[in-house]
Amino acid sequence: MPAIFIHGVPDTHRVWAGVCRHLTRTDIEAWDLPGFGAPRPDGFGSSKEEYVDWLISRLEEVGEPVDLVGHDWGCILTTRVASLRPDLVRTWAGGNGPVSARYTWHPLAKTWQDPGEGDRYMAELKPHSLANDFVAGFEMPAALATETVQYVDAPMKDSILKLYRSAVRVGAEWEPDLAKFTAPALVFWGARDLSCPVEFADDLGRAIRAERVIKLDCNHWTVLQRPAEVAVALEEHWRRHGAG
């Protein structure tokens, strides 16, 4: 029963490297979502529903329930998977990805959701300026910010725009089905996250009846800023349920 790690935006599987270095278990797979360091299948439109369907199909191929972990959009998508297909998920952990009708998208997301402004933003995007924004606005370590932006290529830009434009009302659409969530759950969240305020950690925890909601002293990218603490929390969570 492996552990499957799903990244967010604008990340790839590499975002989990620091966490994985602190884990003792070896049956871990960090997947790249289509368009985020991995090819998009023919006809793949990068909508939120298509990403969920892709994850469900990949998890079905595993052949047994997994320990599912997600951050940012990885959190949002994996909560949806666990809501629709609880048979595929043995345990779940995730954070910094609200699934709430009360949540209002952050300013950059709203830019991406606007066809004119979003297309213009991506066309004019410079890697160094994006890295600087990550450092200044999200307290991402500078070296990791530089590494992250080098993978923001044309397919990822297009995938981001299409994903966000499909998700204007994702909280209202997906929140009701959180009641179907059955996997033992752990929520971890950056207490100083400005784009996804920490109050939504508590909302998510209540909605999925999480066993623990952990608030870490950092901004949005918990898995880059507090990798050791995330790893400890994950291993405690898995150990409690005979995993790992």
N, C-alpha and C positions, 0 to 999 in steps of 0.2 A: 504494500500500500504506500505508494510514493507521496511525496509532498510536491505540489505543483504551485509555482510562483508566477503571478501575472502582474506585469508592470502597468504604469499609467502613461500619461501624456506630458511631455514629449519624450518618452523614455523607450528603452529596449530592455532585454533581459539583463543587461549589464548593471542596471540599477540595484540589483540584488547581490552584487558581488561582495560587498562589505558584510551584509547579514550572513551570507553563506560561509564566509571565512570564520565566523564565530559559532557555527553550528557543528554538532558532533555527528549528526546523521548524514549518511552519504546518498540516500535514495531521494535526491532532490533534482527537480527539473525546473528551470526557469525558461518559460516560453516567450517567444516574440510574437506579438499579435500581427496579423497581416497588415502590411504597409509600414510597420514599425521595425525595420530591420529584417523583415521576412517578406517574400513575394505575396501579392494579393492574388487569390484564385481568379480564374477567368470569370468575369461578370460580378465580382465582389464589389459592392457599392459602399462599403465602410460605414454602414449605419449601425446604430447600437444593437438592433435586432440581429443583424448579420454577424456581429462579433459574438453575441451570445450563442447563436446557432453554431458558429465555428468552434467555440469553446466546448459546447455540449458534444459535438461530434468528436473532437479530440479526446475528451474525457471518456467517452464511450469506448474508444479504441484502447484505453488503458486497461479496461476489463475488470476493474475493481474500484471501490470507493477510495477517494484520495483525500489527503490533507491539503485543502485549498487555501491559498494565501494571496491577497491582492492589496495593492496600494493605488490611491488616486482612482483613475478610471478602472484599474484592475480590481479595486474594491467594489465599485459600482457594478461592474459586469459579473463578478463572482457572486455577489449577493443575489443577482438575478438568476444565475445558474442554480444556486443553492435553493432558491425559492421555487423554481420550475421543476428541477430534477434533484430532489433531496437524496435519491438513491445513488447519486454519483459522488456525494460528498460525505466523508467520514467526520472530519472536523473542518472548521472554517476560521480564518483569522484575516483581519484587514483593517484599513483605516484611511483617513483623509480623503474619503469619497462619499459625500452625502447622498442619501436616497430619501429625500424628504420633500413634500410639496411646499414646505415653508422655505426651502433653500432658494436663494436668488443667485443666479450665476454671477461670477466675478467679472470685472470689466473686460479682461482679455477674452474670456469666453464669449461675451456678448459681441465683441468685435468679430471674432471668428464666425459667429452665427449670422452676421450680416453679410449678404453676398458681395456687395460692393466693398465695404471696409475690410472684410476678411480676405478677399482675394488680393486687395492692394497690400495689406499687411504682409502676407506671405511672399508676394512678389518683391517687396522691398526689404525683406528680413535679412539682416547681416548676422552671421554666427557670433561675432565678438560682442555685438550689442545685446543679443539674447543672453549670452553668458553673463554679461554685466548685470542684466536685469535679474537673473537668477541669484546672483550674489547679493545685490542690493535689496531686492524685494523679498527674497525667500531665504536669505542667509545660507545658501548652498556653498559649500567649500569651493574656492575658486578653481582648483584643479579638476574637481568633479564636474563643475559647470562647463569648463572647457571641453572635457571629454564628452559630456552629454550632447552638446550642441553639434558636434561633428557628425552625428548620425541623423540630424534633422535634414533629410534630403527631400527631393521633390515628391516621391510617393508618400512620405510621412506628412508633409505639409497638406497634400490633397486629402489624405486620410483623416487628419485632424479636422479640417474644415467640414468634411462630410459627416464625421462622427458628431461634432458639436451641433451641426444643423439638424441632425436627426433627434437631438436630445434637448430641445428647448423646454419641454415639459416632462422630462424623464422622471423627476421626483413624484409628480402627481400620477404618472402612468404606472410606475413600478412599486411605489411605496405600499399599496394595498396588499400585494402578493407577498410581502415580507412576513405576513402572518403564517405562510406555509413553510417557513424556515424551520428546520428541525435539527440541523447539525449543531453540536456544541460549539459555541462561538466566543472568540476573543476580539475585542476592538482595541486597536492602538492608534493614538492620534497625537499630532503635534499641538501642544497647548497654545502656541503662539501663531498658529496657522491663520493668515489673514484672508486667504482665498476660500477656505473651507473652515469656518469658525468652529471652535472646539465644542460648542453647544450641540453640534450635530453628531458628535461622538455619542453623547448621552441619548439623543433621539434614536440613533441607529441601534445602540445597545438595548434600549427598551423594545424596539420593534422586533428584533430578532432574539430577544431574551438571552442576551449574551451573559456568559458567566463572569466576565471581567471587562471593564472599560479602563484602559491604561492611558494616562495623559502624560506625555513626555515633554521635557523642557526643550522644545525646539519649534521650528517653523513647519512648513508643509512636508518637506522631504524627510520624514522620520527615518526611512531606510538608509539615507545617506548621512544624516546628521547624528543619529543615535543607533547605529547598526548593532552594537553589542547589546544594548538594552532590548531592542526588538528581538534579537536572537534568544536572549534569556527568556523573554516572555513566551516566545513560540515553543521553546523546548519544555517549559513548564506546562503549557497548554497541552502539548502532545503527550507528555508523560502522564498527565492526569487521565488521559483517555487511551492509554496503552499504545500510543503511536510512537514512531521514531525508533 
